[in-house]
Amino acid sequence: MIKAVEISKKFDRKQVLDQVGFQVRKGTIYGLLGSNGAGKTTIMRILAGILKQDKGSVLVDGKSVFENVKLKQRVIFMPDILYFFPQYTVKQMGQYYADMYDNWDQQRYDQLISQFKLENKKVTTFSKGMQRQVAFCLALAAKPDFLIMDEPLDGLDAVVRQRIKGLLINDVAEREMTVLISSHNLREMENLCDDVGILHKGKMILERNLDDMKTEVQKVQFALRKGQDMSFLEKLNILHQEKRGSIHLLIVKADLQEVETILTAQNPVVLDMLPLSLEEIFIYEMGGAGYAIENILD
């Protein structure tokens, strides 16, 4: 488990992180969301043991990671801006990682390189997207217990993104690898993460389990007979309401059975429970908290 407790960090008097706290459960994928400048990179570098927080505590598997060489054997950080030794080929980078990480799996590295169709050339001659694929191959072949990634899917085409997501999910399921992944793309995280937190101007403003969110908020459309009493709506915790002709559209914070029971009792002419995207849930939940999602996520 990764646990951050009231982390604060300043750079040149600028408060980059302000008492940020959250935890990443073992064997899960946590999505840290926020726009550029929200503080995501700083907190990930602290969690990886590269930076030290000014205040608060960071525990990885119950231990402090900063200057903890033994623990860092089990942690891999994939930064947004990648670095490779200028003269190193794909195989040479693998040899370097093999010397660094005790759990290195050369067979898996070879399989991943083949799967991504990466030639044994100097990594720095590759495109940014191909360099990111090499970084994933290195990270997954090192078999870390904790994988921390900063905007890792940027610059990758849809096919490669899906392949990488599948590999991550497989490692989480088979090895209980714990993953923290940052992004400014809410849609990208929707079908990947177990939990998400939104960081905004150095503060954690919302943290939720995605399955819980999806069961707690419902989207429904219905139509009643002309002149029918609408007072039953007072029984529902309505986050958003609109009318399109004779059709009423509601976003309701309640479980599915409660909403269906109340609406079915009205003998509606039309009643449909609609799929609700993660982005819509955040828009309506955070709208009630005085936030606009477009100002928080790019």
RACORMO-V184050 format. One record per residue. N is the residue number from 1. RES is the residue in one small letter. SS is DSSP state (h for helix, s for strand, l for the rest). PHI is phi in whole degrees, 0 to 359 (* if undefined). OMEGA is omega in whole degrees, -180 to 180 (NA if undefined). Layout:
n | res | ss | phi | omega
N | RES | SS | PHI | OMEGA
N | RES | SS | PHI | OMEGA
//
This chain:
n | res | ss | phi | omega
1 | m | l | * | 174
2 | i | s | 253 | -178
3 | k | s | 228 | 176
4 | a | s | 246 | -177
5 | v | s | 237 | 174
6 | e | s | 48 | -180
7 | i | s | 283 | 174
8 | s | s | 232 | 180
9 | k | s | 208 | 176
10 | k | s | 241 | 170
11 | f | s | 233 | -180
12 | d | l | 50 | 177
13 | r | l | 73 | 178
14 | k | s | 271 | 180
15 | q | s | 281 | -178
16 | v | s | 273 | 176
17 | l | s | 231 | -176
18 | d | s | 230 | 176
19 | q | s | 54 | 180
20 | v | s | 276 | 179
21 | g | s | 222 | 175
22 | f | s | 189 | 175
23 | q | s | 218 | 179
24 | v | s | 249 | -177
25 | r | l | 291 | 179
26 | k | l | 301 | 176
27 | g | l | 71 | 178
28 | t | l | 230 | 175
29 | i | s | 247 | -178
30 | y | s | 250 | 178
31 | g | s | 260 | 176
32 | l | s | 262 | -173
33 | l | s | 255 | 178
34 | g | l | 163 | -180
35 | s | l | 286 | 175
36 | n | l | 300 | -179
37 | g | l | 91 | -179
38 | a | l | 285 | -179
39 | g | l | 113 | -176
40 | k | h | 299 | -177
41 | t | h | 297 | 180
42 | t | h | 299 | -178
43 | i | h | 291 | 179
44 | m | h | 289 | 177
45 | r | h | 291 | 175
46 | i | h | 290 | -180
47 | l | h | 296 | 179
48 | a | l | 278 | 179
49 | g | l | 84 | 179
50 | i | l | 276 | 175
51 | l | l | 248 | 175
52 | k | l | 244 | 179
53 | q | l | 292 | 176
54 | d | l | 283 | 180
55 | k | s | 221 | 179
56 | g | s | 90 | -178
57 | s | s | 222 | 177
58 | v | s | 231 | 179
59 | l | s | 236 | 174
60 | v | s | 245 | -174
61 | d | l | 55 | 175
62 | g | l | 82 | -177
63 | k | s | 233 | 175
64 | s | l | 289 | -175
65 | v | l | 267 | -177
66 | f | l | 295 | -179
67 | e | l | 59 | 178
68 | n | l | 254 | -174
69 | v | h | 298 | -178
70 | k | h | 297 | 180
71 | l | h | 292 | -179
72 | k | h | 294 | 172
73 | q | l | 300 | -175
74 | r | l | 259 | -176
75 | v | s | 239 | 173
76 | i | s | 236 | 177
77 | f | s | 248 | 177
78 | m | s | 254 | -176
79 | p | l | 286 | 177
80 | d | l | 294 | 178
81 | i | l | 261 | -174
82 | l | l | 279 | 176
83 | y | l | 228 | 174
84 | f | l | 228 | 177
85 | f | l | 299 | -171
86 | p | l | 307 | -174
87 | q | l | 262 | -173
88 | y | l | 276 | 174
89 | t | s | 274 | 178
90 | v | h | 302 | -180
91 | k | h | 293 | 180
92 | q | h | 293 | 176
93 | m | h | 295 | 176
94 | g | h | 296 | 178
95 | q | h | 296 | 178
96 | y | h | 297 | 179
97 | y | h | 294 | 179
98 | a | h | 299 | 178
99 | d | h | 285 | -176
100 | m | h | 271 | -170
101 | y | l | 242 | -177
102 | d | l | 294 | -177
103 | n | l | 270 | -177
104 | w | l | 305 | -180
105 | d | l | 242 | -176
106 | q | h | 296 | 179
107 | q | h | 299 | 179
108 | r | h | 293 | 178
109 | y | h | 300 | 179
110 | d | h | 299 | 179
111 | q | h | 295 | -180
112 | l | h | 293 | 178
113 | i | h | 300 | 178
114 | s | h | 293 | -179
115 | q | h | 298 | 180
116 | f | l | 272 | 177
117 | k | l | 56 | -179
118 | l | l | 262 | 180
119 | e | l | 283 | -180
120 | n | l | 277 | 179
121 | k | l | 240 | 175
122 | k | s | 299 | -174
123 | v | h | 297 | -178
124 | t | h | 292 | 177
125 | t | h | 273 | -179
126 | f | l | 282 | 171
127 | s | l | 292 | -180
128 | k | h | 300 | 179
129 | g | h | 295 | 179
130 | m | h | 290 | 176
131 | q | h | 299 | 179
132 | r | h | 293 | 176
133 | q | h | 295 | 176
134 | v | h | 299 | 180
135 | a | h | 299 | 177
136 | f | h | 295 | 179
137 | c | h | 300 | 179
138 | l | h | 296 | -177
139 | a | h | 296 | -176
140 | l | h | 288 | 178
141 | a | h | 288 | 177
142 | a | l | 283 | 177
143 | k | l | 50 | 179
144 | p | l | 286 | 171
145 | d | l | 279 | -179
146 | f | s | 229 | -180
147 | l | s | 241 | -178
148 | i | s | 245 | -172
149 | m | s | 228 | -179
150 | d | s | 255 | -180
151 | e | l | 47 | -171
152 | p | l | 286 | -175
153 | l | l | 263 | 179
154 | d | l | 297 | 175
155 | g | l | 82 | 179
156 | l | l | 256 | 179
157 | d | l | 284 | -172
158 | a | h | 300 | -178
159 | v | h | 294 | -180
160 | v | h | 293 | 178
161 | r | h | 301 | 180
162 | q | h | 294 | 179
163 | r | h | 296 | -180
164 | i | h | 293 | 177
165 | k | h | 302 | 179
166 | g | h | 298 | 178
167 | l | h | 296 | 179
168 | l | h | 297 | -179
169 | i | h | 299 | 180
170 | n | h | 296 | 180
171 | d | h | 292 | 177
172 | v | h | 296 | -178
173 | a | h | 288 | -174
174 | e | h | 276 | -174
175 | r | h | 248 | -175
176 | e | l | 58 | 174
177 | m | l | 297 | 179
178 | t | s | 256 | -172
179 | v | s | 238 | 170
180 | l | s | 240 | -176
181 | i | s | 231 | 180
182 | s | s | 262 | 178
183 | s | s | 196 | 170
184 | h | l | 254 | -176
185 | n | l | 252 | -177
186 | l | h | 296 | -179
187 | r | h | 297 | -179
188 | e | h | 296 | -175
189 | m | h | 272 | -169
190 | e | l | 303 | -176
191 | n | l | 259 | -178
192 | l | l | 244 | -169
193 | c | l | 266 | 172
194 | d | l | 274 | -179
195 | d | s | 227 | 176
196 | v | s | 224 | 173
197 | g | s | 228 | 178
198 | i | s | 252 | 179
199 | l | s | 258 | -178
200 | h | s | 220 | -180
201 | k | l | 53 | 175
202 | g | l | 81 | 180
203 | k | s | 236 | 174
204 | m | s | 276 | -174
205 | i | s | 260 | 178
206 | l | s | 200 | 178
207 | e | s | 218 | -175
208 | r | s | 213 | 169
209 | n | s | 276 | -173
210 | l | h | 294 | 179
211 | d | h | 297 | 178
212 | d | h | 297 | -179
213 | m | h | 299 | -176
214 | k | h | 289 | 178
215 | t | h | 272 | -177
216 | e | h | 272 | -176
217 | v | s | 238 | -176
218 | q | s | 238 | 175
219 | k | s | 243 | -174
220 | v | s | 221 | 171
221 | q | s | 236 | -178
222 | f | s | 208 | 175
223 | a | s | 225 | 179
224 | l | l | 249 | 175
225 | r | l | 289 | -176
226 | k | l | 302 | 177
227 | g | l | 83 | -178
228 | q | l | 290 | -178
229 | d | l | 298 | -179
230 | m | l | 253 | -175
231 | s | h | 294 | 180
232 | f | h | 298 | -179
233 | l | h | 295 | 179
234 | e | h | 295 | 180
235 | k | h | 281 | -174
236 | l | l | 254 | 175
237 | n | l | 272 | -173
238 | i | s | 271 | 178
239 | l | s | 272 | -179
240 | h | s | 205 | -179
241 | q | s | 214 | 175
242 | e | s | 209 | -179
243 | k | s | 232 | 178
244 | r | s | 238 | -173
245 | g | l | 67 | 179
246 | s | l | 269 | -177
247 | i | s | 266 | 175
248 | h | s | 261 | 177
249 | l | s | 243 | -179
250 | l | s | 234 | 165
251 | i | s | 249 | -170
252 | v | s | 236 | 175
253 | k | s | 268 | -179
254 | a | l | 187 | 177
255 | d | l | 281 | -173
256 | l | h | 301 | -176
257 | q | h | 297 | 179
258 | e | h | 298 | -179
259 | v | h | 295 | -179
260 | e | h | 297 | -179
261 | t | h | 297 | -178
262 | i | h | 294 | -177
263 | l | h | 284 | 179
264 | t | h | 298 | 179
265 | a | l | 296 | -180
266 | q | l | 271 | -177
267 | n | l | 50 | -176
268 | p | l | 293 | 175
269 | v | l | 288 | 178
270 | v | s | 228 | 175
271 | l | s | 211 | 180
272 | d | s | 227 | 171
273 | m | s | 267 | -172
274 | l | s | 254 | 176
275 | p | l | 293 | -178
276 | l | l | 239 | -179
277 | s | l | 284 | 177
278 | l | h | 300 | 179
279 | e | h | 299 | 179
280 | e | h | 297 | 179
281 | i | h | 301 | 180
282 | f | h | 296 | -179
283 | i | h | 302 | -175
284 | y | h | 284 | 179
285 | e | h | 293 | -176
286 | m | h | 282 | 175
287 | g | h | 300 | 177
288 | g | l | 291 | 180
289 | a | l | 266 | 177
290 | g | l | 88 | 179
291 | y | l | 249 | 172
292 | a | l | 248 | -173
293 | i | h | 301 | -178
294 | e | h | 292 | 178
295 | n | h | 271 | -177
296 | i | l | 251 | 179
297 | l | l | 243 | 179
298 | d | l | 291 | NA
//
